[in-house]
Amino acid sequence: MEPKQIREGYLVKKGTVLNSWKVVWVVLSDDGVEFFKKKTDSNPKGMIPLKGATLTSPCQDFSKRTLVFKLTTTKNQDHYFQATHLADKEVWIKDIKRAISCLQGGKKFARKSTRRSIRLPSTVNLSELYVLMKDQETGVRETKVEKEKRTFNHCFTGNTVIDWLISNERARNRQEGLMLATGLLNEGFLQPAGELSKAAAEGATESTLLDQVDALYYFADSGFFCDGYSSDEDVIVKEEFRGAIIKQGCLLKQGHRRKNWKVRKFILRDDPAYIHYYDATKGEDEPLGSIHLRGSVVTAVDYVPDAKKYDVDGNLFEIITSDETHYFLQAATAEERKEWIKAIHTVSKTGK
């Protein structure tokens, strides 16, 4: 039987021979991790078997790099990967751990059995419910919470989720609401943030969402991030970096001079309305460039005039700034392109 594909996306990987870090396209299946030089490549650069492998996270082997995790094979070969942001790292960790666990138990990969364990009715559409919860006008309101000497951005509390489900007549009582919310958590639509909610999700045989005011969660594809408190002596951040992060992740970007395509990490902020892009293999100290989005236009496109067909194909979009500078980008999937376009469009209208 063909291996079941579980997750795919961009990660930064340390070379096994050279010490250089490079962006690769990673595909997680139920029995291994394959990595490719480019998303369009048909043959992988390498494959890491998961049977008997161990995963180390957090990985402290590199003092200047955060969000690193390590996969060690049965032959004691270490493979280091780095995610571009916290939410991205956590979903990779969760699925890799689950894949290793299923292999050890001789089971087929499955995220924690939502419907059987909590008797979730077959008529409940969790994907549809998730879309409703994310609605900016009528959904669960994201907020900023200061807790555990850190600031959690774009998150919400467990009891807020239950309150929303009841008030929107999706659940008759808190027990039913908890069943639905736990289903969303087990299926990966919601993610735990903070020690309390993470312990509840990972400590038991089945994940459980906590109906508590101090249990924090976030939407899987939101702009969630957390940071430590800064001191009064810290240098004031540049004006263009003051906005809250709305969305972040890797995209392919076409260069303005050579017209070649490279994977860049993008961070979208709301006010002022900027999107910054970085070398994903390095830190976020200095961006490679920024796009001021106020008054810009963003649209999906079918092709790029100067791009070769084999370089890039599909899920393209274009940003045209107010000074008529054109930026061509490619998302990994059609859904991801739709989300980036919607977020950029909103920021371009509302941000300064």
Disulfide bonds with the S-S distance in Angstrom:
none
